[in-house]
Amino acid sequence: MQELMYYTSPFGPLTVVADDQGIVGTWWDTDRYYGDILEANARQVSPQANTFLRHAQVWLTEYFAGKIPGELPPLHLVGTPFQREVWQVLLTIPYGQTMTYGMIAHVLEQRRKKPMSAQAVGTAVGRNHVSLFVPCHRVIGQKAGAKRFLYAAGPDKKRALLEWEATVWAKVEDEAE
């Protein structure tokens, strides 16, 4: 059975959903795929009532406070093997940095030893159910224009997150030196 909590972030409300394996969904209220894997009988609980949600709440609070968050909460990535492979690459993108769909395709080409389409990567990135935890907002199109900032929650949200991360993580790096 899925359990959910609502989290108020500086960029708008988030719905965070856990099942018995980990965090299965994180959606902005503006997300095009909002709740697409949410079970009809999912129930809202206090984060303290669910270990995964409590871990997610701590992580999100640290992240939005501009701190380097601790270990990710356990994630239950629901998708095809290819989607999960793409999402694993997203987990390697450092805070405050970006990769293009083509760069991710190149990483997969090196691993698989066969050609990979940036468009296929883009489709997999767009179907990520646990945004922020698996940072699909850090993936941008190579060329300028409307497709550069595609994001299921909207291009304005993506731009805001990228600008915020760049500012916050530059400050974190300065303080570490």
ABEGO torsion letter per residue (X at the ends): XBBBBBBBBAAEBBBBBBBAAEBABBBBAABAABGAABBAABBBBBAAABAAAAAAAAAAAAAAAGBBBBBBBBBBBBEBAAAAAAAAAAAABBBGBBBBAAAAAAAAAAAAGBBBBAAAAAAAAAABABBGABBAAABBBABBEAAAABBAAEAAAAAAAAAAAAAAAAAAAAAAX
